[in-house]
C-alpha cells in the first residue's frame, strides 16, 4: 500500500511528524498484511488547520460545483470498487464476494443516494418574510469503525461534501487501508486542497484531538457506546455538534401470524451476516413461548448450513471476526450464556473443528434466554443469537424495549399487525418482514444507540446549520 506510512493533508500526501507504525492483521490467518502509520497530536492539528483554512472558500462553492465533484468521485469509486473490496476482505475478514458487493458496494450506493438527495435538497426557501437558509456546519471531525468501514466513511463524507463542509477523517486503525484508497480517489477527483484530510491513528490520540479541538465544529462518530461517551465528554467544553451512531441489541419479533420456518431461518442469516459484526444485527429473536423448541431447532438447522471458512473460498458465508480481542470477548460471552443457564442448541466455545488458525467463531444459537441474561443485555458483535419466548404481544414489546439501546428492530408476520406494532418499538429503524435495505431511510438510534441520523436527505441535514434571515422580503 503506497501511502500506508503517509497522511493526506491539505491536498497532498505527507510524512508523519514522527513515524510510528502499527501492524495490520489478517484475521483469517492471524498474520500481518502490512503496517500503517499512527498519527500524533501534531499530525491531527495540522489536518484541522488545513480544513479550517479551506472552509471559507469551499463553503461558498455553488451547488453545481459540489454536485460535479460528487459525480467525479462516484465514477472513480465504481472503477476501484473491487480493489476496495479486496482490501476490506483482508483487513477485517469479510468473504471476498460479499466484501466487493456489499462492503465496498455500499460506498458506491451512498454516493449515488447522496447525489439523488442533494439534487432535491432545498438549501434555502421563504417562510413568510423570513429566508430560511441551510448552511454548512463547518469543519467536521469524522471517526469511523472497522466493521463496515466504507459504509461509514461514505455516508459521512458524501453529505459533508454536498453541504459544503471541510473535514478530517480518522478511520479505524484495525482496518485502515480502504481509507487510503478512498483518499486516493478523492485526490484523483480533484477535491480542493484542505477540504478532505486523512489522518490514521488511534482514538485516544487522533480521535481525542478531533473531539475536543476548538476549530472542529462537529464530530461525527460511529462506534461503541463506551467510546461515544468519551467523544461526547471531550466535545462538551467546546459545545460542538456531536453526531453519534453507537451500539445496538436489536430485537426481532416473530409474530404468531408469521411463517415460523421462514422467519427464524431468515432471522438467523440476518443476525449472522458479516459474522455478526453489525450494530443493527437482530441478535434477540422473540418467538411465541409455545414455539421455543421448534424455533431453536429451525435456527440450529439454518446455522449448520452456513459455511465458516476462508474469505477467499466462494463457499464461505461467515469469515473470521476482526481480531483476537474480539474473538476472546465473544468466547467470554458465550461462556457466560452457558453459565447463566441459557440452552445452547448449536455452536459454542472455540473455533469450528476444521479450522486451526484465524479468529473464527462457531455460529452459536441459545434458546430459553431471559432478557436479564448477559447475552441478552450486552452487544456481543459476533455470530451469536439469543432466542427469547413471549406469551403476548404486549410482553414482546416490553421485552423488545427493555434495553439501553434503540438502533433497530425487526418484525415478522402479517403486514397489518407488523405495521401496528412498529409504532410501539423504541428504535430508529424498524424493518418489517424481509424488507430490503433502504439507503434513503434515516439511520440512527434512540437511547444509548446515539443521536442524529445518516443516509439520504437526513445525512444532509446533519451537516448543515439553519439560519433565519428575518425581514428578508421587507428589506
N, C-alpha and C positions, 0 to 999 in steps of 0.2 A: 504494500500500500504506500504509494509515493509520498503522501502528505501525512503519514501517521505520526511523525515527530514535529509537526508544524501546526500552527493555528491559522485560521482565515480571519484576518483583522484588517479593516479599512481597505478592503478591495484587493488584498494580496496575501499570499502565504508567507508567514513569518515564523522565525525560530522562537521558542520559548525564552523567557528571560533566563531561566536556568533549566536545563534539560533533566527531567525526572520522568521515568517511564514505568509503565505497568504492563505485565503480560496479559494478553487476551487469550482465554482458554476456550478451546473447542469442547463443549460439554459432552459430545459423543465419544471423544477419545481421552479426555482429561489432559490433553497435551496443548501447549501454547501454539497459536497460529500467527503470532506476531506481538509487537509491543506498541503501545500508544503513549504519547507524551501526556503528562498530567500538568495542567496549568497551575500557576501560583496566583496569589492575590494581585501581583503586579500585572500578570497577563490579563486577568479579568478587568482590572482597572483600565488597561489600555483599550480593551474592546468596548467598554462602556463609554469611554471618551470618544472613540470613533463613532459610535452610534449616536451619541448626543450631538456631535458636530454635524452629522449627516441629516439630523431630523428636520431642521428648518427648511432645507431645500426639498427633501423628499416629501414632506408633509404637504407641500404646495404643488406637487405634480398633479396633472389632470387625471381624471378617471380613465381616459383613453390611454394615457401613457402607462398607467399601472395595469390596465387590462392587457395591453400588448406584452408587458413584461410577464404577467402570469401565463399567457399563452405560449411564450417562448420557453418558459420553464417547463410547462406541461409537455411540450414537444420533445424536449431532451429527456425528461423523466420517462416517457414512453420508450424512447430509444435505449435507455440504460436500465430498464426495469429488471431484466433477468440478472444483470450484474449485481444490482442491489439485492435481489432475492437470494442469489448465491452466497453473498457475504453474510446476510442475516442468518441463513441456514447454518453457516459455520460458527457464527458468533453466539447464537442462542439456541440452536438445535432444532429449529422447525424443519419438518420434512421438506425436501427441496421443491417439490411441485407446489406445495402449499405456500412455501416462502416466496415463490415467484408470483403465484396468482393472488394470494391474499396479503401476505406480509408486505411485499413490495407494491403489489397492485393497488392496495388501499391508498397508497400515497398518490398515485395517479388519479384515483377516484376523488380524493379530497380536493385536488386542484381543479378537476372538472366541475365538481359541485360548487366550489367557491366561485369559480368563474360564472356559473349559472346564477348563483345568488347575487353576486356582485353586479351583474348586468341589470338586475331588477331592483337593487337596493336604492332607497331614497335617502341620499345624504343630506338633503335639505328640502323643506316644504313650509308652506304657510299655515299657521294656526291663528285664525283671525288676523290681527295686525302684527302678530309676532312671527318672526322667522325662526324655525327650529332647525338647528344645524348639527349634524353628526361629524365631529372632527376626530382625527387620530388621537388615541390616548397618550402617545408619546413614545418613549424608549421602553422596550419590553425585554425583561429577562425571562428566558424560557428554559425550563428544566424538565427533561423528558426521560422516560424509563426504558428498560431493555425488553419488555415482554412483547410489545407491538411498536418497535422503535420508529418505523417510517410513518405509521399511522399518527403517532403523537407529534412527530416533527411537522408533518404536512398539515395537520388540522390546526396547528398554531401559526406556522409561518405563512401559509397561503392567505388566511384572512387578515393577518397583520400587515402583509404587503398590500393587500387590497385596500385596507383602511388608510394607508399612508404612514404606518409606524416604522421605526427602525428597531433593531433587535440584536440581542446576544443570546446564542443558543449554547446550553451546556447539555449534551446528551449523556446517557448512561455510559460510564467508563467500562461497564461489563460488555456492552455491545456498541462500540464506538465507530467502527469502520464504515457502516452505512451512512452515517452523518457526514463523513469525509466526502463520499461520493456525492451526497446531496449538495454540499458546499461547492464542489467542482461544477455541478450542474448550474447552480445559481451564478457562479462566476462566468461560465460559458454563455449564459442567457443575458449577461450584461447588467446584473443588479448594480446600481450605483455604489461607489465605494462607501463603506461605513454603514450601509443600510442593513446588511446581514453580516453578522460576525459569529464565528465558531471558536469556542474555547473548550477543549476537553478538560476533564478534571473530576474531582470528587465533590460531594455535597458540602462537607464541612469547610472546604476551601473556596472553590469557584462558586458553588451554589450559595454559600453564605454571603459572598460579595454581591451577587445579583439580587438576593432577597433584601439586603439591608442598604444598598447603595442609594444615596440621595438623588442621583441622576437617573435612576431607574424609576419610571412612572408606574409600571405594572409588572408584576411577576406572575407568570402562568406556569403552574406546576402540575405534573401528573406523577403519582407515586403512592407510597403508603400513607395511611393516615398519620402514623407516627412522624414521618418526615414532613408531612404537610403542616402539622402543628408547629414544627421548628421553623418552617418557612414563614408562617403567619406571625410568629413571635418576632422573628428577625425583621419582618417588614413593618411591624406596628409603629415603631418610632418615627418613620417617615410617612406614615399614613398613605402608603401607595395602594393601588388596587391589587388585590390578591385573588387570582382565579385558580381554583384547585379541582382536580378530578382525582379522587382518592380511592380507598378500598371498597370492597363490597362483600356481601354474603347473601347473594340473591336467591329468593325463594322461587320455586317452580310448582305452582298449584295444579294438580291433576284433578279435575272435577269428576264427579260420578258420571257425567254425560260424555266424558272423553273415551276414545278408543284406547284402552289401557296399554295394549301392546305397543301401539304407535307412539303414544305419549311418553311412556317410560323409555323405550329404546331411543327415541329422538332426544329425550332429556339427557340420557347418558352421553350421547355423542356431542351434544352442545356443551355439557359440563366438561368433557374431556378434550375438547378442541384446544389446540395449542398446548397440549399436555396439561390442561387445567390452569394455565398461566394467563388468565384473563380476569380483569377486575369485575366484569359483569357476568361471569360464569354462573349458571344456575346450580349452585352447589348444595342447596337444600331442596329436596324433592318432597312435596307434601302430597300424600295419597290417602284416600279413604281408609280408615283403620281396618276394615274388613278385607282390604286388598293388599295389605302389607306383604304377606308371604308371596303372593303372586307377583307383585311389583319387584320384590327382591330377586325372584327367580328370573324375571324378564331382564332386569338390569345386569345380573350376573352373566346371562347368555350373551347380551349385547357387548358387554365389556370383553368377553372372551373372543369376540370377532375382531377386535381392534389390535392390529399388529404393532407391537412395540419394537423399535429397532433403529438402525442407522438412518439418518436423514436422507442419505443418498439412495436408499433402497426404495424403489417405486411402490412396494407393498406397504411401506410404513405409514401408519396412521398417527402414532404417537412417538415423537422423538424424546430425547432426554429433557429433564428440567435444566435450568440455566447454569447452575453452579453447585459445588459441593455444599456450600452453606444452605442453599435452598433445599437440596436433597436431604440434608440432616434435619432441617426444620420439618419437612413433610414426614420423615420417618418418626420423629418425636410425636407428631400429632396423630399419626396412625396408631402408634403405641398407646397414646392417651385414650383414643377411642375404644381400643380393646380393654384397657384398664377400667374405663368408666362404664363398661357393660353394654356397649353397642354390639349388635350382632354383625360380625364380619361375614359377608356372603361370597366375596371374591377379592382377590388381591392380598394386600397385607404388607408386611415388612420385607425389606430387601429388594434387590433387583430381580427382574424376571430371570428365570434359571438359565436361559440360553445366552445371557449377556454377562461378560465378566469384566467389563470396563464401561465407563460412561455413567452419567448421572440419571440413570433410567429408573423410573418408579413403576411399580406394578399397578395397573388400573384397579382401583380399590372402591368397593361399594359396601357401605354399612347400612343396615336397616335396624328398625326398632330404636332409632335415635330419638332422644328427647331434646327439646330446644335449649335445655340448660347445660347440655354436654359441651365440652370444649370444642369438639369438631363441628358443632352447630353454631358456635359463637365466633370462633376465630377464622380469619381468612387464611386458608391453607395454601393456596396458589400452587396446586398440584392436582393430578387426576384422582381426586377423592370425592365421592358423592355420599351424602347423608340422606337417607330416606326416613321421613317422619310421618307418623299416622295422625289423622284428624277425624273427628266424629261429625262435625257440622261445618258449613261454610264460614259461619261466624268464627269458629275456632281456627279454621285455616287462615283467615285474615289476621286474627290475633297473633298466631304463630309467625306468619309472614312478616308482620310489622314489629315483632319483638326482637329487634336487632339494633345495634347502634348505627348500622349502615342503611343506605337507601339509594343505591345506584341504579339497580334494575330489578325487575320482577317479571315472571312468566306465568301465563295461564293457559291450560289446555282444556278444551271442552267445547260445548255448544257456544257458538259465537255470541248469541244474545246474552247468555249467562256470563261469559267471559268479559264482555263489554261492561256489564253492570258491576262486575267485581273490580274492574280495573281502577275505578274511581276511589276505591277504598284502600288501595295499597299506597304506602308512603315511599314512592320510588320515582326517580327522574324519568325512567323509561319502563313501560310495561309492554311486553311483546306477547301477542295473542296467537296461540297455536303455532304453526310452522312459518310464521311471517318472516320474510326476507329482511336482511339488514337494510336500513334506510339512511343513506349518507346525508340527507337533508333534515332528518329528525333531530331535535335537540338532544344532546348527550351530556349528562352530568347528574349529580346526585343530591339527595336530601341528606340531612343529618350529617354524620361523620364521613359521608361519601363525597363531601366537598361543597362547592358553591360555584355559580356561574354555569354556562352552557357552551358547548362546542358544536361544530358542524353547521354548514349552510349559512343562512342569514343570522342564526343565533351566534355563531362564531364571529361574524362581522360586528354584531352589536357589542360583543365583549371588548373589542379593540377600539371602540370609539367613546369619546366623551360627548355629552349632549349640551349644546349651548342654545339659549333662547335670546334672540335679538329683539327686544321689546320695542314696539313703536316703529318697526321696520317699514310698515306700509304707510306710516304717517310722516316719516322723515322727509 
